[in-house]
Amino acid sequence: MWGWNESWEEQALKIGGSAYLDAEIFPARVVEIQKSGATAVSGGTSGASAKEGRILLAGAFAEGIALPEDLPAVGDWLLVRELRADPINTGDAPWLVQAILPRKSFLARRAAGSRHGDARFVQALAANVDTALLMTACGADFSPGRVERLLALCHASGVNPLVVLSKIDLARDPEVPLSDLAMVSGGTPVLGLSAATGAGMAELELWLKPGGTLALLGSSGVGKSTLLNALAGHRLAETSPVREGDGKGVHTTSHRELYRLRSGLIVLDSPGLREVQLWTDDADIDAVFPEIAALASSCKFRDCTHRKEPGCAVLAALEAGSLDQGRYSRWRKMIQETAFLDRREDRAAAAVERAKWKAINKAGKALRRDRASRGMP
């Protein structure tokens, strides 16, 4: 239920020990996170019926010590303890988080914007996702560049990707955008479908398995909620038409939520991602641009920056026309962005270290002054 299996059972027993065996703590999966709090569903073991509970955070979670990636995310399996019900509050007793079971995958991006300052700040999208549909749509929302960035995100997160072109019923010739996506997919399969007409849905079903967790990723308006409803066979999520003025999508999903379908498939619907700040390294980018990585290995100089050096195989392919200029430009942008954020992260880490020692020295001086005022050595 909700993706629980023998592997999770082993982890729960290893971490929970006797408290888990005695049912003092039990597993629950986070199915929804909103500003008002998190909700989880139990029922992983012993054939017990599933029930829903509110999640409470304690210790490092609640005190703000934990890093963002260490906090519970949608899709996480938790070990929780049910608190005693408040006699004044007639609602269900909340569940206190005891541990987060080790994740099998973690979809995350660097937080959009610069307001956080620290480049290490990440925004969790989901945990324990098996397959992600990287969706773009025919029309104004078609964006091969965004698909490239989502692919890099999946490679960094340990998630199996599938590129999906939705709304093919709206295209005069869907083979053209499908071909464009095949050029940027880096070998990842590309599937065209229409949730409205059912085209391509049978092929998609071959990628889905009961008990697996599927994430729908893409910008607003590409048809994520419509596809979710089609997979469910009934209306689960709200949908909205694209804007008439520019054909762009509008937000209908306001938070991330897991849905368990009658087939046993678990699907994550999430708000649209227009900005995909990468949380990756060069190896993840190489996996998205394998043809450029192969060319780079043939450059004359090992530390070639592929900008102006003599003997650069990447520039030679670009000049010969065998490497697409747009693809090269997007690759360069990802490499530069990752390097810039790494430098910011190094500076942020150094600043944290300086602040820590400044606080230690300040506390030491205060202690020495206090001892001196008391006539102590």
N, C-alpha and C positions, 0 to 999 in steps of 0.2 A: 504494500500500500504506500502510495506517494514515493515509490522508488526504493523502498527499503529492501535490502537483500542480505545475503550471508556475509558479505564483506563489511557492510555497516554494522552488522551484529557483532562481528569479531572486534571491530574498533570500539564499540560501545562497552563490550565486556572488558577489554583491555584497560580502558580509561576509567570506567565506572566501578569495576571490581564488585565487591560484595554489596555495595549500595545499589548497583544495577541489578544484581541477582535477586536481591530482596525487594525490588520494585520501589525502593525509596526514591530513586531517580528513574526517569524513563526518557526515551527518544521522542523528539518532536521536530518537524521540519518547518522552517520559516516560509510561509506562503504569501505574506504581504507585509510591506513596510510603508507606512505613511508618516506624516509629520506628527500625528497623534500617538504613534507607537507601532509596535510590531505584533503580528499575529502568527501563531504556529499551529500545526495540526499534529496530534499524536496518533498512535495506532501502529507503530512499527513492529511490535512483538506480540507473541502469545495469542494472536488472533483477536486481540481486543478491538472493540469498535473505536473508530477514530472520534476524537473530540477536539474542539478548538479552544485555544487559550491565549490570554494576553501575556506578553513577554515582559519581564522585569529584568533590568540589568543591575548588577552589583559589583563591588570590588573595582578592579581596574577599568571594567566596562563603563561603570557609572561615574567614576571619578575623572574621566577624561584622560587617563593615562594611556589607554590602549590606542594604537594607531588606527586610522580609519579602516585599513584592510584587515585589522584584527577584530572588528566589530561584526556581529551577526549580519548576514546579507540574505536576501531572498534566495531560497534554495539550500541554505545551510541546514545540516542536521545538528541538533543540539541535544545535550543531556540536561534535563530540567527537573526541578523539584517543585511540586505543587505546594504553595503556601496555604496556611489555614485561612478559611473564609472569614472575612470581617463581619462580626455579628450585626454591625450597623449597616454595612453594604450588603444587600441581598444578591448581588451579582456573583458570578463565578470567581473562585479564588485564582489569582494570577500565578504564573509559572516563573520561577527564578532560574536564570541560566547558570548552570554549573560548569559546562564546557562546550566548546564547539568541536565536533568531530573533524579530523583532518580532511581538508577538501581534496576532491579529485580533480577539480578545475576551478578557476576563479576568473570570471570576466570582470575586468575593471578598466577604467580609463583615467588619465590624469584629469583632475577637476578643471572644468572649463573656466576661463578668465584668470585674472591675476590677483584677485582679491585675497586669496589664501596665502600668497607670498611664498610659502614653502613648496618647492617643486615636487616634493615627495608626497604631497597630498593627493590621494587617489579617491575616485568615486567608484564604489562597488556597484556593479550592474547585476551580477548573479553568481551563485556558487553551485558547483556540482552539476553543470550543464554538460550533456553528452554531445549534442549537435546544435549548431546555430545556423539558422537560415539568414543569410546576408541579403537583405531585400532591397531592390531598387525597382522602379516602375517605369513603364513606357510613358512618355510625355515629359512634362517640365521637371519631374522629380528624378529623371534618369541621370545617374552619376557614377560612372566607372571609377572615378577617383575616390569617392567615398567607400566604394566596395573594396578598393585596395587597402584603405586604412582599417576597415573592419576585418579584413583578412589578417593584417598584421596583429590586430587585437586578439584574434582567435589563436594565432600561432603562439603568442605570448602567454595565453591563458590556458592552453591545454585542451581546447575545445575543437571538435571536428566541424569544419565549415562546409556549407553548401550554398553556392551563389544562386539566388532566385530572381528572375525577372518577372514581376507581376503585371497584371492588367494587359496581357498580350492581346486581348480582344480589342484594345483601343489602338493598336499599332497597325499601320497600313501594311508593313512587312516586318514582322517580329524577328526575322532572321538577321536583320541588320544590327539591332541592339544586342541580340544574342551573340553575334560574332564579335562585337566590340567587347562584351564581357568576357568572352573566351580568351581574348587577347590579354586581358589584365588579371585573369583568375589564377595565373601561376600553376596551372594543372588541376586546380580545384574544379569539380564538376559544376556545370551551369545548367539550370533548369528553367524553362519558361512555363508559366501557368496563368490561369485566370480563375479566381475563386468564384467569379460571377457566372461563368459558363461551364466550369468544371474541367476545362482543358488543362492537362498536365497534372491533375490531382492524383491520378492513378500512379504516375511515375513517382510523385512525391511520397506516396504511401509506402513505397519500397524502402525508403530511408528511415521510416519511423517504426519503432518497436515499443510494445507495451512495457511500462515501467521505466522507459527512458525519459530523459528531460530534454525538451526542445526549447530553444530560445529564438524569438523572432526579433531581429535587429534591423534597423533602418530608420530613415527620416520619417517625419510625419507625412501621412498621405500615401505611403507606398502599399497600404493594404494589409498591415499586420493584423488588426482587429477583425477585418473581413475574413482573412484566412483562418484565424482562430475560430470564428463562428462556423466556417465551412468544415473545418476538421471536427468540431464538436457536433455538427449536425443540427444545431439550434443556436439561438442568440445568447451569447455569453458576454460579449463586450460591445460597447457603443461604437458606432461608426459615424463618420461625417464625410460629406462630399468635399472635393478639393475646392479651393477658392476660384471663383469665376474670373477674377481679374488677371491672375498670372498662372493658374493651374497648379499652384503649390498646395501641398497638404496642410491640414490644420490639426492641432493636437486634440485627440479624443481620449487617449489613455493618460491619466494624470499620475499614475504610480505603477510600480512593478508588482505583479501579482502572478502566482502560480495557479493554474487551473488543471484539475485532474479530469480527463475525458473518460467517457464510458469505455473506450478501447483500452484504457490503462495508461495511455500516453499522458505525460505531464508537460504542459506548455506554459512558457513564460511570456506574457504580454508586457510591454514596457513602453514608456513615452518615446517619442521620436528622438533620434540622435542626429542633430544637424552638425554638431561639432564633435569630432572624434580625436581628442588629445591622446597621443600615443603613450603607452606605458610598456615600451618594448626595448629590445636591444638590436644590434646590427644583424644577428642571426635570424631574428624574426622578420626583419625587413628583407633579408636575402631570400627567405622562403616565399615572399610575395613577388619578388623580382628575380626569379632564378636565371633568366637569360642575362641580366646585367651582372649578377654575381659570377656567372660563368665567364663572362668577358673580363671582369675585373681580375680574375685569377691569372689571366694571360698578360697583364700589363707589365711593362719593362721594369718598373719600380714597385717594390712591395708596398711602400707607403704612398702610392699614387692617390691623389685626391680626385682624379678624373675631371679636372677642370682645364688644365693647360699643359700638363707634363708631356714631353715627347715619349713616344712608344706606348701611349695609353690606348688599350684595345677598346675601351668603352667609347672614347671620342672618335676613334677610327670607324667604329660601327655606326656612330651617329652621323658622321660625314658621308659614309657610304649609303646611308638611307636604310640600313638593315635594322636599326634601332629607332623606334618611334620617339620623336622629340618630346611629346607630351609625357610619355612614360618616363623618359629620362629626367624631365623636370620634376615630376612628382616624386621620383626616387630620391633626387637630390634634396628636395624639401624635407622628406622624412628623415634622411640621414642628418641633415643640418639641425632639424628640430630636436631629434634625439640627443645629439651632441650638446646642443645648447641647454636642454633640460638637465642633462647629466652634470654640466658645469654649475648650473644653478643649485642642483642637489648637493654637490660637493661644498659649495659656499654656504648653503643652509646648514649642512651638517657641522661645518667648522664654526658657524655662528652659535649653534646649540652648544657645542663643546666649550666655546669661550664663555658663554653665559653660565654654564654649569660651574666652571672653575671660578668665575667671578663671584658667584653666590657662595661657593665653598670658602673662598678667601674672606669674603665679607663676614660670614658666620664665624670664622676663626678669629678675626680681629675683634668682633663683638665679644666673643668668649674670653679673649685675653684681657680686654678692658674690664669685663665684669670680675674676673679673678683678681686683677690689680686693685680694683676698688674695694675688694674684700681683704686685701693684704695677703692674698694667696700667691704662691710662686707660679 
